[in-house]
Amino acid sequence: MWQRLCLLWSLSLALFALAACTASGETAEGPDISVIDNAASSGSVSKSSSSNGPGGDSSSVFDMLEWKKIPNAFITRGVNEFSVNSFSVATTEVTQKLYKFVMNSLLKQSKIGDERAVSNVNWYRAALFCNAFSKLAGFDTAYVYKSIAGDSTLVDLTIDYAAKAVRLPTENEWEIAARGGKTTTYYWDTDVASKYAYYGQTSGPDEVAQRIPNEYGLYDMAGNVAEWVNDWYDAYPKKKIDNYTGPTKGTYRVIRGGGWSDKVSVLAPKEREKLNPVQSKETIGFRVVYSTGF
């Protein structure tokens, strides 16, 4: 009897040890993580396949901005109506934090702050930011060029509007977004301008999204920093052109929206400024759009 009890006890211990070994050999499955190139630096960024943005799959960089979908629309210039396909636009201007994250560096700023709008960025650097952001998010790139000359000039540059990519808005896209569906001089109509726009100041941009947005939920479409758009500066065409992207060449790129040092009249959505794309100012920054092509 004693021997039988000892045998049963030994068998129990053996079964327990086997179960413990089996359990310790199991491998827990983690989240589905892949790695993509970071065009802005020599490092890499983790990308979760479960993230969803426009286009179905995006990395966390895309979610660092909030986006609003603008439906198909048109804008009237003189007697002509220019149609614009649907696109998504960032609700805020690009911040210093986001610019540094994407480009791995930050240009000299008149006021430092993660959530302040980035400024002192010339047009070419804004375009390079868009390409780097697109790559980080797993999209195509809109700006195609042969080489970079000098500080930042993009040689033999073309803009691929058919690409599913993040880019600067066209002038018509920008104005449609800025108006927020309104046809009044300002998107706040006759309300107090300072409730909606940061302007008439003596130093530096403010943090983004500190004032009332327009009807599309877009902040700082007037004031804070003036914003680069894609178009070369010239007179508007005399005939209707769908998805107009501006002249094919020029000397200056268009700037819209007015900046922190401007007077209120410059903040109207119809107002245009121009600057050589190699130049930068402390009053000029940018916001981006995501387009699936046209």
C-alpha positions in Angstrom: 0.0 0.0 0.0 2.8 2.4 0.9 4.6 1.7 -2.3 1.4 2.4 -4.3 0.9 5.7 -2.6 4.5 6.7 -3.3 4.1 5.8 -7.0 0.9 7.8 -7.3 2.6 10.8 -5.7 5.6 10.6 -8.1 3.2 10.4 -11.1 1.4 13.6 -9.8 4.7 15.5 -9.4 5.8 14.5 -12.9 2.5 15.6 -14.5 2.7 19.0 -12.7 6.2 19.6 -13.9 5.3 18.8 -17.5 2.4 21.2 -17.3 4.6 23.9 -15.9 7.2 23.4 -18.7 4.6 23.6 -21.4 3.1 26.8 -20.0 6.5 28.5 -19.8 7.2 27.6 -23.4 4.2 29.5 -24.8 4.9 32.8 -26.7 2.5 35.7 -26.3 1.6 37.5 -29.6 2.2 41.3 -29.5 0.7 44.0 -31.6 1.3 44.0 -35.4 4.1 46.5 -35.8 6.1 47.3 -38.9 8.9 49.8 -39.6 9.0 52.3 -42.4 11.7 54.7 -43.5 11.9 58.1 -41.9 12.9 60.4 -44.8 13.7 63.2 -42.4 16.4 61.4 -40.4 18.5 58.2 -40.3 16.2 56.6 -37.8 12.9 54.9 -38.2 9.3 55.1 -36.9 7.0 52.4 -35.7 3.8 52.0 -37.6 0.8 50.1 -36.3 -1.2 48.3 -39.0 -4.3 49.0 -37.0 -4.1 52.8 -37.5 -6.6 54.2 -40.0 -6.4 57.5 -41.8 -7.5 58.6 -45.2 -6.3 56.0 -47.6 -6.9 53.2 -45.0 -3.5 52.9 -43.4 -1.4 55.5 -41.7 1.2 55.8 -39.0 0.8 57.8 -35.8 2.3 60.8 -37.4 -0.9 61.3 -39.4 -2.8 61.4 -36.1 -0.6 64.2 -34.8 -2.9 66.5 -36.8 -6.7 66.6 -36.8 -8.3 66.6 -40.3 -11.5 67.9 -41.7 -13.0 66.7 -45.0 -13.9 69.5 -47.4 -16.5 68.3 -49.9 -16.5 69.0 -53.7 -16.9 72.7 -54.1 -16.3 75.6 -56.4 -15.1 79.2 -56.1 -16.2 82.1 -58.2 -13.6 84.5 -59.6 -15.2 87.2 -61.8 -17.6 85.4 -64.1 -16.0 82.0 -63.8 -16.5 79.2 -61.4 -13.5 77.0 -60.6 -14.5 73.6 -59.2 -12.3 71.8 -56.6 -12.4 68.1 -55.8 -12.9 67.0 -52.2 -9.8 67.0 -50.0 -8.9 66.9 -46.3 -7.2 69.8 -44.5 -5.4 70.0 -41.2 -7.5 72.0 -38.6 -4.3 73.8 -37.5 -1.1 75.2 -38.9 2.0 73.0 -38.6 3.4 73.5 -35.1 7.0 73.7 -34.0 6.7 70.3 -32.3 5.4 68.6 -35.4 7.9 70.3 -37.7 10.8 69.1 -35.5 9.4 65.6 -35.2 9.2 65.2 -39.0 12.3 67.1 -40.0 14.5 66.2 -37.0 15.4 69.9 -36.7 13.8 73.3 -36.1 14.7 76.6 -37.8 15.2 79.7 -35.7 11.9 80.9 -34.2 11.0 84.3 -32.8 9.0 82.6 -30.0 9.7 79.0 -28.9 6.9 76.7 -28.0 5.8 73.2 -29.0 2.3 74.3 -29.8 3.2 77.6 -31.5 2.8 77.7 -35.2 6.2 77.1 -36.9 7.4 80.1 -38.9 10.5 81.2 -40.8 10.1 78.3 -43.2 10.5 79.1 -46.9 8.3 77.5 -49.5 10.8 74.8 -50.5 11.3 73.7 -46.9 7.5 73.5 -46.5 7.4 71.2 -49.6 10.2 69.0 -48.2 8.2 68.8 -44.9 5.2 67.5 -46.9 7.2 64.8 -48.6 8.8 63.7 -45.3 5.4 63.7 -43.6 3.9 61.7 -46.5 6.6 59.0 -46.3 6.3 58.7 -42.5 2.5 58.2 -43.0 3.0 55.6 -45.7 1.7 57.7 -48.6 3.1 58.8 -51.9 4.9 62.1 -52.3 3.6 65.0 -54.3 6.9 67.0 -54.8 9.2 65.4 -57.5 12.6 67.0 -58.1 16.0 66.2 -59.4 18.2 67.6 -56.6 18.4 70.1 -53.8 20.6 73.2 -54.6 22.0 75.6 -52.1 20.1 75.7 -48.8 16.8 74.2 -50.0 15.9 75.0 -53.6 14.3 72.0 -55.4 15.8 71.6 -58.9 13.5 70.6 -61.8 10.5 70.5 -59.4 7.1 69.2 -60.5 4.0 68.7 -58.3 2.2 65.4 -58.7 -1.5 66.3 -58.0 -2.5 62.7 -58.9 -0.6 61.4 -55.9 -2.3 60.3 -52.7 -0.1 62.5 -50.5 0.2 65.3 -48.1 1.0 68.7 -49.7 0.4 72.4 -49.5 -3.1 73.4 -50.6 -3.7 75.0 -54.0 -4.8 78.7 -53.8 -8.4 77.7 -54.6 -8.4 74.9 -52.0 -7.1 77.2 -49.4 -9.7 79.9 -50.0 -12.6 77.4 -50.0 -11.3 76.0 -46.7 -10.8 79.5 -45.2 -14.2 80.8 -46.1 -15.9 77.9 -44.3 -18.9 78.1 -46.7 -19.3 81.8 -46.2 -19.3 84.5 -48.8 -18.8 87.5 -46.4 -15.6 89.5 -46.4 -14.4 87.7 -43.2 -15.5 84.2 -42.1 -16.6 85.8 -38.8 -18.8 88.3 -40.8 -19.2 91.4 -38.5 -18.2 89.8 -35.2 -15.1 90.9 -33.2 -12.1 89.9 -35.3 -9.8 89.3 -32.3 -12.1 86.4 -31.2 -11.1 84.5 -34.3 -7.7 85.8 -35.4 -4.3 86.7 -33.8 -3.1 89.8 -35.6 -1.7 93.3 -35.0 1.0 92.0 -32.6 4.6 93.0 -32.2 6.3 89.6 -31.7 5.9 86.1 -32.8 3.1 83.6 -33.5 0.8 82.3 -30.8 -0.1 78.7 -30.0 -2.5 77.2 -32.5 -6.2 76.7 -31.9 -6.6 79.4 -29.3 -9.4 81.2 -31.0 -12.8 80.4 -32.5 -12.5 78.3 -35.7 -14.5 78.9 -38.9 -17.6 76.9 -39.8 -15.5 74.0 -41.1 -13.7 73.7 -37.7 -10.5 75.2 -39.0 -8.4 77.4 -36.7 -6.2 80.4 -37.6 -7.3 80.6 -41.2 -6.7 84.3 -40.6 -3.7 85.6 -38.6 -1.2 83.8 -36.4 1.1 82.9 -39.4 0.4 83.7 -43.0 0.4 80.4 -45.0 2.2 79.3 -48.1 0.1 77.7 -50.9 1.3 75.8 -53.9 0.5 78.3 -56.7 2.9 80.6 -58.5 1.7 84.2 -58.2 -0.1 85.6 -61.3 -3.4 87.0 -62.4 -6.3 84.5 -62.3 -7.1 82.9 -65.6 -9.9 84.3 -67.8 -11.6 81.0 -68.4 -13.0 78.2 -66.3 -10.5 75.5 -65.3 -11.5 72.6 -63.0 -9.0 71.9 -60.2 -6.8 74.8 -61.2 -3.3 74.5 -59.8 -1.9 77.9 -60.8 0.6 79.0 -63.5 3.2 76.5 -64.6 6.1 78.8 -63.7 6.7 82.1 -62.0 8.9 84.2 -59.7 6.8 84.3 -56.5 4.6 81.8 -54.6 1.3 82.8 -53.2 0.8 83.4 -49.4 -2.6 83.6 -47.8 -4.3 84.5 -44.5 -2.2 87.2 -43.1 0.1 86.9 -40.1 0.5 88.0 -36.5 1.9 91.4 -37.4 -0.7 92.3 -40.1 -3.7 94.6 -39.9 -7.2 93.2 -40.1 -7.8 94.0 -43.7 -5.0 91.6 -44.8 -6.9 88.8 -43.0 -9.8 88.6 -45.5 -9.8 85.2 -47.4 -9.6 86.9 -50.8 -6.4 88.8 -50.0 -3.1 87.6 -51.6 0.5 88.1 -50.8 3.6 86.9 -52.7 7.2 86.0 -51.9 10.2 84.4 -53.6 10.0 80.7 -52.5 13.6 80.7 -51.3 12.8 83.5 -48.8 11.4 83.1 -45.3 9.8 85.4 -42.7 9.0 85.1 -39.1 5.3 85.9 -40.0 5.0 83.0 -42.5 4.2 79.3 -41.8 2.0 76.8 -43.5 -0.7 74.1 -43.1 -1.1 71.0 -45.1 -3.8 69.1 -47.0 -4.3 65.4 -47.8 -5.5 64.7 -51.3 -6.3 61.4 -53.0 -5.5 63.0 -56.4 -7.3 64.6 -59.3 
